[in-house]
Amino acid sequence: MSRAAKTTLISTIALCGLTVVGVHYLQQSERVTMHAGVLRDEERTRIKRERQEDFEMQAALREELLKGQKVRETSSEGDHRLVGEGGK
């Protein structure tokens, strides 16, 4: 083999090797990034579930507290005034 052919062969082998290593590195980094996204999604879901449970607990507590009280609507939409014993 001539010197030019040997140089070309070695250069081609080196380039292919570097390409394989580079692709492997990119795949690993993408896998880590995708897994981090899954972890973020799980955390968001957990927080959303906790907030929903808090909301439901507050709604149940509100209903329980309003059972013994009289509530009347005023002219403003959503403005509730409690009328109880000794109320104004």
VEXVEX-673305 format. One record per residue: residue number from 1; y, x, z of N, C-alpha, C, O, CB in turn. Coordinates in nm, 3 decimals. Glycine has a CB too. Example, Ala and Ser with C-alpha at 12.3 -4.5 7.8 and 13.67 -1.06 7.14 Angstrom:
REM VEXVEX-673305
   num       n.v       n.u       n.w      ca.v      ca.u      ca.w       c.v       c.u       c.w       o.v       o.u       o.w      cb.v      cb.u      cb.w
     1    -0.569     1.319     0.780    -0.450     1.230     0.780    -0.330     1.320     0.780    -0.332     1.424     0.846    -0.447     1.131     0.905
     2    -0.225     1.285     0.708    -0.106     1.367     0.714     0.003     1.290     0.787     0.114     1.341     0.804    -0.060     1.408     0.572
REM end
This chain:
REM VEXVEX-673305
   num       n.v       n.u       n.w      ca.v      ca.u      ca.w       c.v       c.u       c.w       o.v       o.u       o.w      cb.v      cb.u      cb.w
     1    -0.118     0.084     0.000     0.000     0.000     0.000     0.124     0.089     0.000     0.128     0.197     0.060     0.000    -0.096     0.122
     2     0.222     0.040    -0.068     0.346     0.116    -0.074     0.427     0.094     0.055     0.402     0.002     0.133     0.430     0.076    -0.198
     3     0.522     0.180     0.071     0.606     0.171     0.190     0.684     0.039     0.193     0.700    -0.020     0.300     0.704     0.291     0.195
     4     0.732    -0.008     0.082     0.807    -0.134     0.073     0.717    -0.252     0.107     0.761    -0.346     0.174     0.868    -0.152    -0.069
     5     0.593    -0.248     0.063     0.499    -0.357     0.092     0.467    -0.361     0.240     0.461    -0.470     0.298     0.369    -0.341     0.010
     6     0.447    -0.247     0.303     0.420    -0.241     0.447     0.539    -0.293     0.528     0.522    -0.368     0.624     0.386    -0.097     0.490
     7     0.657    -0.255     0.488     0.779    -0.300     0.556     0.793    -0.451     0.543     0.827    -0.519     0.641     0.904    -0.229     0.497
     8     0.768    -0.504     0.426     0.777    -0.648     0.404     0.673    -0.721     0.487     0.704    -0.824     0.548     0.758    -0.681     0.255
     9     0.552    -0.672     0.491     0.445    -0.735     0.569     0.478    -0.736     0.718     0.464    -0.839     0.784     0.311    -0.663     0.545
    10     0.522    -0.623     0.770     0.556    -0.614     0.913     0.676    -0.704     0.944     0.677    -0.771     1.047     0.588    -0.467     0.953
    11     0.773    -0.706     0.858     0.891    -0.792     0.880     0.851    -0.939     0.880     0.899    -1.017     0.962     0.998    -0.765     0.771
    12     0.763    -0.977     0.787     0.719    -1.116     0.778     0.639    -1.156     0.902     0.658    -1.265     0.956     0.634    -1.137     0.651
    13     0.551    -1.068     0.947     0.472    -1.097     1.068     0.563    -1.110     1.189     0.546    -1.200     1.272     0.366    -0.986     1.092
    14     0.660    -1.020     1.201     0.754    -1.024     1.314     0.837    -1.153     1.310     0.857    -1.217     1.413     0.847    -0.901     1.311
    15     0.884    -1.191     1.193     0.963    -1.314     1.180     0.880    -1.437     1.216     0.930    -1.527     1.284     1.017    -1.327     1.037
    16     0.756    -1.441     1.171     0.668    -1.554     1.206     0.643    -1.559     1.356     0.647    -1.667     1.416     0.533    -1.545     1.130
    17     0.619    -1.445     1.416     0.597    -1.439     1.561     0.719    -1.487     1.638     0.707    -1.565     1.732     0.562    -1.298     1.604
    18     0.837    -1.440     1.597     0.959    -1.484     1.664     0.983    -1.634     1.645     1.032    -1.702     1.735     1.080    -1.405     1.610
    19     0.947    -1.686     1.528     0.962    -1.830     1.503     0.871    -1.910     1.596     0.914    -2.011     1.652     0.930    -1.863     1.356
    20     0.747    -1.866     1.612     0.652    -1.937     1.700     0.703    -1.933     1.845     0.699    -2.035     1.914     0.511    -1.873     1.691
    21     0.749    -1.819     1.890     0.802    -1.806     2.026     0.925    -1.895     2.044     0.939    -1.962     2.146     0.836    -1.659     2.059
    22     1.014    -1.895     1.946     1.134    -1.978     1.954     1.104    -2.126     1.959     1.164    -2.200     2.037     1.224    -1.949     1.836
    23     1.010    -2.170     1.876     0.972    -2.312     1.876     0.907    -2.349     2.010     0.933    -2.456     2.065     0.875    -2.343     1.758
    24     0.823    -2.259     2.061     0.759    -2.285     2.191     0.866    -2.299     2.300     0.857    -2.390     2.383     0.661    -2.171     2.226
    25     0.964    -2.211     2.300     1.072    -2.218     2.398     1.150    -2.350     2.385     1.179    -2.414     2.486     1.167    -2.099     2.382
    26     1.182    -2.391     2.263     1.254    -2.517     2.242     1.173    -2.637     2.291     1.229    -2.729     2.351     1.288    -2.534     2.094
    27     1.043    -2.637     2.265     0.958    -2.747     2.311     0.956    -2.754     2.462     0.962    -2.863     2.519     0.817    -2.731     2.257
    28     0.947    -2.639     2.527     0.944    -2.637     2.674     1.077    -2.690     2.730     1.077    -2.770     2.824     0.917    -2.494     2.726
    29     1.188    -2.646     2.673     1.318    -2.692     2.724     1.338    -2.841     2.699     1.395    -2.910     2.783     1.433    -2.611     2.659
    30     1.292    -2.893     2.585     1.302    -3.037     2.558     1.214    -3.116     2.653     1.252    -3.225     2.697     1.263    -3.067     2.414
    31     1.098    -3.063     2.686     1.007    -3.131     2.779     1.071    -3.140     2.918     1.063    -3.244     2.983     0.872    -3.057     2.788
    32     1.135    -3.033     2.962     1.202    -3.033     3.092     1.319    -3.131     3.091     1.339    -3.205     3.188     1.253    -2.890     3.128
    33     1.395    -3.133     2.982     1.508    -3.225     2.972     1.462    -3.370     2.972     1.523    -3.455     3.036     1.588    -3.195     2.845
    34     1.355    -3.399     2.899     1.303    -3.536     2.895     1.250    -3.579     3.032     1.269    -3.694     3.072     1.192    -3.548     2.789
    35     1.185    -3.488     3.103     1.134    -3.522     3.236     1.249    -3.548     3.333     1.240    -3.637     3.418     1.043    -3.408     3.290
    36     1.358    -3.472     3.319     1.475    -3.495     3.403     1.532    -3.635     3.376     1.579    -3.702     3.468     1.583    -3.387     3.378
    37     1.528    -3.679     3.251     1.574    -3.814     3.218     1.488    -3.920     3.284     1.539    -4.022     3.330     1.574    -3.834     3.067
    38     1.357    -3.898     3.288     1.267    -3.992     3.354     1.300    -3.999     3.502     1.303    -4.108     3.560     1.119    -3.950     3.333
    39     1.324    -3.884     3.565     1.358    -3.883     3.707     1.489    -3.956     3.734     1.501    -4.029     3.832     1.367    -3.738     3.758
    40     1.589    -3.937     3.645     1.716    -4.009     3.660     1.695    -4.159     3.647     1.753    -4.237     3.723     1.818    -3.961     3.555
    41     1.613    -4.201     3.551     1.586    -4.343     3.533     1.517    -4.402     3.656     1.550    -4.513     3.698     1.499    -4.365     3.408
    42     1.422    -4.330     3.713     1.353    -4.378     3.833     1.451    -4.393     3.949     1.443    -4.489     4.025     1.239    -4.283     3.871
    43     1.543    -4.297     3.963     1.642    -4.304     4.070     1.736    -4.422     4.049     1.768    -4.493     4.144     1.723    -4.173     4.077
    44     1.780    -4.444     3.925     1.865    -4.561     3.896     1.793    -4.691     3.927     1.852    -4.783     3.983     1.910    -4.560     3.748
    45     1.666    -4.699     3.891     1.587    -4.819     3.917     1.574    -4.842     4.067     1.585    -4.955     4.114     1.448    -4.809     3.852
    46     1.551    -4.734     4.143     1.538    -4.747     4.289     1.669    -4.796     4.349     1.668    -4.885     4.435     1.498    -4.611     4.351
    47     1.781    -4.740     4.306     1.911    -4.781     4.359     1.939    -4.927     4.322     1.988    -5.003     4.405     2.023    -4.690     4.305
    48     1.908    -4.965     4.199     1.930    -5.104     4.155     1.846    -5.199     4.239     1.895    -5.305     4.280     1.895    -5.120     4.005
    49     1.720    -5.162     4.265     1.632    -5.247     4.346     1.687    -5.260     4.489     1.686    -5.370     4.546     1.489    -5.189     4.349
    50     1.734    -5.149     4.547     1.791    -5.154     4.682     1.914    -5.244     4.686     1.932    -5.322     4.780     1.827    -5.013     4.729
    51     1.999    -5.233     4.585     2.119    -5.317     4.582     2.084    -5.464     4.568     2.148    -5.550     4.629     2.211    -5.275     4.466
    52     1.982    -5.494     4.488     1.939    -5.632     4.472     1.883    -5.686     4.603     1.911    -5.800     4.640     1.833    -5.644     4.361
    53     1.805    -5.605     4.674     1.751    -5.647     4.803     1.863    -5.670     4.903     1.858    -5.767     4.979     1.654    -5.542     4.858
    54     1.965    -5.582     4.905     2.080    -5.601     4.993     2.154    -5.730     4.959     2.194    -5.806     5.048     2.176    -5.481     4.982
    55     2.172    -5.756     4.829     2.240    -5.877     4.787     2.164    -6.001     4.833     2.223    -6.095     4.885     2.257    -5.878     4.635
    56     2.032    -6.000     4.813     1.951    -6.115     4.854     1.954    -6.134     5.005     1.959    -6.247     5.053     1.807    -6.098     4.806
    57     1.951    -6.024     5.080     1.957    -6.033     5.225     2.091    -6.090     5.270     2.097    -6.173     5.360     1.932    -5.895     5.289
    58     2.201    -6.046     5.207     2.333    -6.098     5.241     2.345    -6.245     5.203     2.407    -6.323     5.277     2.441    -6.017     5.171
    59     2.288    -6.285     5.090     2.293    -6.425     5.051     2.216    -6.512     5.149     2.261    -6.621     5.185     2.237    -6.443     4.908
    60     2.100    -6.465     5.193     2.021    -6.540     5.291     2.095    -6.548     5.424     2.096    -6.654     5.487     1.883    -6.475     5.311
    61     2.156    -6.439     5.466     2.234    -6.440     5.590     2.352    -6.534     5.579     2.382    -6.607     5.674     2.282    -6.298     5.624
    62     2.418    -6.535     5.466     2.532    -6.625     5.445     2.487    -6.771     5.455     2.551    -6.853     5.520     2.599    -6.599     5.308
    63     2.375    -6.802     5.388     2.324    -6.939     5.393     2.288    -6.979     5.536     2.315    -7.091     5.578     2.201    -6.954     5.302
    64     2.228    -6.887     5.610     2.189    -6.916     5.748     2.313    -6.940     5.834     2.313    -7.030     5.918     2.105    -6.801     5.806
    65     2.416    -6.861     5.814     2.538    -6.878     5.893     2.615    -7.004     5.855     2.681    -7.064     5.939     2.627    -6.756     5.876
    66     2.607    -7.044     5.728     2.680    -7.162     5.685     2.609    -7.293     5.718     2.669    -7.399     5.706     2.705    -7.155     5.536
    67     2.484    -7.287     5.759     2.409    -7.409     5.792     2.477    -7.488     5.903     2.484    -7.611     5.897     2.266    -7.375     5.832
    68     2.526    -7.420     6.003     2.586    -7.488     6.117     2.734    -7.511     6.103     2.797    -7.563     6.195     2.560    -7.411     6.241
    69     2.793    -7.474     5.991     2.937    -7.490     5.973     2.967    -7.584     5.858     2.888    -7.597     5.764     3.003    -7.354     5.950
    70     3.082    -7.648     5.867     3.125    -7.735     5.759     3.214    -7.653     5.665     3.302    -7.580     5.710     3.201    -7.861     5.813
    71     3.191    -7.667     5.536     3.270    -7.595     5.437     3.329    -7.697     5.342     3.260    -7.788     5.297     3.183    -7.490     5.361
    72     3.457    -7.682     5.311     3.518    -7.773     5.216     3.589    -7.691     5.111     3.639    -7.582     5.137     3.617    -7.870     5.286
    73     3.593    -7.746     4.991     3.658    -7.681     4.878     3.808    -7.703     4.889     3.853    -7.809     4.934     3.603    -7.734     4.742
    74     3.885    -7.606     4.848     4.029    -7.623     4.838     4.065    -7.627     4.690     3.977    -7.622     4.605     4.107    -7.508     4.911
    75     4.191    -7.638     4.661     4.232    -7.650     4.521     4.204    -7.523     4.441     4.183    -7.531     4.320     4.379    -7.684     4.512
    76     4.204    -7.408     4.504     4.176    -7.282     4.433     4.027    -7.270     4.412     3.947    -7.294     4.503     4.230    -7.160     4.513
    77     3.990    -7.232     4.290     3.848    -7.217     4.259     3.791    -7.099     4.337     3.847    -6.989     4.333     3.826    -7.198     4.106
    78     3.681    -7.122     4.406     3.614    -7.016     4.480     3.675    -6.988     4.615     3.623    -6.905     4.689     3.614    -6.892     4.400
    79     3.785    -7.054     4.651     3.848    -7.033     4.781     3.788    -7.132     4.879     3.815    -7.252     4.871     4.003    -7.049     4.774
    80     3.707    -7.083     4.971     3.642    -7.169     5.069     3.707    -7.146     5.204     3.734    -7.033     5.244     3.489    -7.141     5.076
    81     3.731    -7.254     5.272     3.783    -7.246     5.408     3.677    -7.303     5.501     3.620    -7.409     5.476     3.919    -7.323     5.423
    82     3.652    -7.232     5.607     3.553    -7.279     5.703     3.621    -7.371     5.802     3.729    -7.340     5.854     3.486    -7.161     5.776
    83     3.558    -7.483     5.828     3.608    -7.577     5.926     3.501    -7.590     6.032     3.392    -7.640     6.005     3.644    -7.716     5.863
    84     3.530    -7.547     6.148     3.433    -7.551     6.257     3.496    -7.608     6.381     3.599    -7.674     6.376     3.377    -7.412     6.286
    85     3.431    -7.582     6.491     3.483    -7.631     6.617     3.614    -7.558     6.649     3.618    -7.435     6.647     3.380    -7.613     6.731
    86     3.718    -7.632     6.676     3.847    -7.574     6.708     3.913    -7.509     6.588     4.006    -7.430     6.604     3.832    -7.475     6.818
    87     3.866    -7.541     6.469     3.924    -7.483     6.348     4.060    -7.540     6.318     4.097    -7.645     6.370     3.833    -7.504     6.229
    88     4.132    -7.472     6.235     4.267    -7.518     6.200     4.265    -7.611     6.084     4.369    -7.659     6.041     4.357    -7.402     6.170
REM end
